[in-house]
Amino acid sequence: MDFSPEKDAIPFLKSRQYTTWELIKAYWQSEHKISAWSFAAIVLLLTIVLVGFDVAFNYWYNYFYNALQAYNVHASVRLLFFFFILAGINIVVAVYRYYLSQLFALRWRRWLTEQLLSRWLSKRGYYYLETFDVKTDNPDQRIQEDVNGLISNSISLVVGLVSAVTTFPAFVYILWTLSGVLTIPLGALGTVHIHGYLVWVGLLYNLIGTLITFKIGRPLINLNFEQQQREATFRFSAIDLRSHAEQVALYRGEDHQKSILNFHFLRVLQNWYAIILRQKLLLWFTGGFNQLAVLLPLLVALPNYFGKVFLLGGLMQSIRAFTSVQDSLSYLVNAYTSIAEWRATCSRLTTFVNHLHDAEMKAEKADHMVISQQPENSITVKKLVIKTPRDNVLLDSIDEHFIHGNNYVIKGESGLGKSTFIRAIAGVWPYASGEVVFPENKHVMYLPQQPYMPIGTLAEAILFPDKKDPELEKHLESVLHDCHLKEFIPRLNETAHWSQELSPGEQQRIAFARVLLHKPDWVFLDESTSMLDLANEAHLYALLHKRLPQCSIISVGHHASVDAFHQHVIDMTKYSHKESNHTLGLSPV
């Protein structure tokens, strides 16, 4: 069965606040609602059928033990044969309920994951969360792990609840019928007759148990939420070490990094120990509750057995019926830990979606940029003011006019905000106001200092942001050769983590190969040769001038070596706000 992501999945989750219930029911209102309701109906129907088999087995126990008590060999053999038929059908139904419920979970998870990925990547929410938000940790884990936990636990808990709800009336009837009337003599006060006393004992016992369980187990909800958060932070710290292994090794920073990992792991252990203590307390009660529940039905059914209200079969049937009623009534007691974990997972997912919305709204509120187009092939920046996330002015009243056919280099001291100026022009820095006018129908590319290398084949990494383009793929070998990367030509179809395989200088040369392939009309280079030697830097700039004469280059650079490839120098110092606080939460250069 094909579970590949849908290429044209319909966006359903909008940019707004969501409750747990709204996030869950979204699938049931989506374009897949017919299949969702169909799967759910079949799974729940099979659950009810399994309850019906439990009822049939309950009656079988009555007939079988009565036959044993009567030493009826033929009836016992026939009942054993009937048991195997019932058991065989029961197994088939149970297997297919499992299969269909898991298939349903797969389909639901695929849909919800696609929706959350779309929400994460739309409106640059992923960028705002990562750059400006401090409340949302590890969105990748929330999409990967928490979605799976939400769906699997939701299905499991609902199936268990439906089973408990249908089991209760089915077996209460049996239990009421078997109970008869319990007569309690009270001496001078007369006697009390209790109809269906087995039912009342079960109800009272489980009501008390449920209330005590909720009282003991309630703190587990917050503890589980905190545990997931601390586990994610510890895991991220380890991933951060992997990502910066060379830097840590060169600094001999193992002890420092170990102290960071130990600190986060200690927080994991502290919260875990709090969960252990709470679960131990809960286990003390539930363990005793369940053990007493084994003996209780026998104790309450024996008076009827010795009173000859029913035979041995009736005793066995009443015990199993009482146990079934007790199991259905104690569902919340036994499932409380799972419910606590489910609640914590729901909280993590809803906070992720809601923080994503908050970050988008905050960026939208702060963004006063007007981006327009004009027939003239030039880029005009008018009265551009760039601020920090703390509302401090970074660069003020920028007015620049970039004419196509000319190349410009942007200069200024480190920390002035040159890279942030490029981000603002590109439309990804929301804390800005003013106007930027681009030429109509012209291709503009932006190269950051650290190029992005997507996981996949080397060919796909070079083609980024495109994934497949037969026309561009024809020129892959030639651009690698031109960018002094010919040794990677045999590896074009190799899949790897190229950000780890390639040196920073090689990655920057890959970025230039992308420019040569996509042939933009304008390209912004944000210190895109900072990791290259002067010879390679000169070669790549000369290559752009030679191969892309129609492309205007706007570079951010500190080195004087870059100046020779540009006709105009723009000193951003004249736009610097003297009172600016350069604390961005993101270092400008």
Stockholm file with secondary structure:
# STOCKHOLM 1.0

chainA/1-589         MDFSPEKDAIPFLKSRQYTTWELIKAYWQSEHKISAWSFAAIVLLLTIVLVGFDVAFNYWYNYFYNALQAYNVHASVRLLFFFFILAGINIVVAVYRYYLSQLFALRWRRWLTEQLLSRWLSKRGYYYLETFDVKTDNPDQRIQEDVNGLISNSISLVVGLVSAVTTFPAFVYILWTLSGVLTIPLGALGTVHIHGYLVWVGLLYNLIGTLITFKIGRPLINLNFEQQQREATFRFSAIDLRSHAEQVALYRGEDHQKSILNFHFLRVLQNWYAIILRQKLLLWFTGGFNQLAVLLPLLVALPNYFGKVFLLGGLMQSIRAFTSVQDSLSYLVNAYTSIAEWRATCSRLTTFVNHLHDAEMKAEKADHMVISQQPENSITVKKLVIKTPRDNVLLDSIDEHFIHGNNYVIKGESGLGKSTFIRAIAGVWPYASGEVVFPENKHVMYLPQQPYMPIGTLAEAILFPDKKDPELEKHLESVLHDCHLKEFIPRLNETAHWSQELSPGEQQRIAFARVLLHKPDWVFLDESTSMLDLANEAHLYALLHKRLPQCSIISVGHHASVDAFHQHVIDMTKYSHKESNHTLGLSPV
#=GR chainA/1-589 SS CCCCCCTTCCCCSCSSCCCHHHHHHTGGGSTTHHHHHHHHHHHHHHHHHHHHHHHHHHHHHHHHHHHHHTTCHHHHHHHHHHHHHHHHHHHHHHHHHHHHHHHHHHHHHHHHHHHHHHHHHGGGHHHHHHHHCSSCCCHHHIIIIIHHHHHHHHHHHHHHHHHHHHHHHHHHHHHHHHHCEEEEECGGGCEEEEETHHHHHHHHHHHHHHHHHHHHHTTHHHHHHHHHHHHHHHHHHHHHHHHTHHHHHHHTCHHHHHHHHHHHHHHHHHHHHHHHHHHHHHHHHHHHHHHHHHHHHHHHHHHHHHTTSSCHHHHHHHHHHHHHHHHHHTHHHHTHHHHHHHHHHHHHHHHHHHHHHHHHHHHHHHCEEEEEEESSSEEEEEEEEEECTTSCEEEEEEEEEEETTCCEEEECCTTSSHHHHHHHHHTCCCSEEEEEEEETTCCEEEECSSCCCCSEEHHHHHHTTCSCCHHHHTTHHHHHHHTTCGGGGGGTTCEECHHHHSCHHHHHHHHHHHHHHHCCSEEEEESTTTTSCHHHHHHHHHHHHHHCTTCEEEEECSSGGGGGGCSEEEEGGGGBCTTCCCCCSSCCC
#=GC SS_cons         CCCCCCTTCCCCSCSSCCCHHHHHHTGGGSTTHHHHHHHHHHHHHHHHHHHHHHHHHHHHHHHHHHHHHTTCHHHHHHHHHHHHHHHHHHHHHHHHHHHHHHHHHHHHHHHHHHHHHHHHHGGGHHHHHHHHCSSCCCHHHIIIIIHHHHHHHHHHHHHHHHHHHHHHHHHHHHHHHHHCEEEEECGGGCEEEEETHHHHHHHHHHHHHHHHHHHHHTTHHHHHHHHHHHHHHHHHHHHHHHHTHHHHHHHTCHHHHHHHHHHHHHHHHHHHHHHHHHHHHHHHHHHHHHHHHHHHHHHHHHHHHHTTSSCHHHHHHHHHHHHHHHHHHTHHHHTHHHHHHHHHHHHHHHHHHHHHHHHHHHHHHHCEEEEEEESSSEEEEEEEEEECTTSCEEEEEEEEEEETTCCEEEECCTTSSHHHHHHHHHTCCCSEEEEEEEETTCCEEEECSSCCCCSEEHHHHHHTTCSCCHHHHTTHHHHHHHTTCGGGGGGTTCEECHHHHSCHHHHHHHHHHHHHHHCCSEEEEESTTTTSCHHHHHHHHHHHHHHCTTCEEEEECSSGGGGGGCSEEEEGGGGBCTTCCCCCSSCCC
//
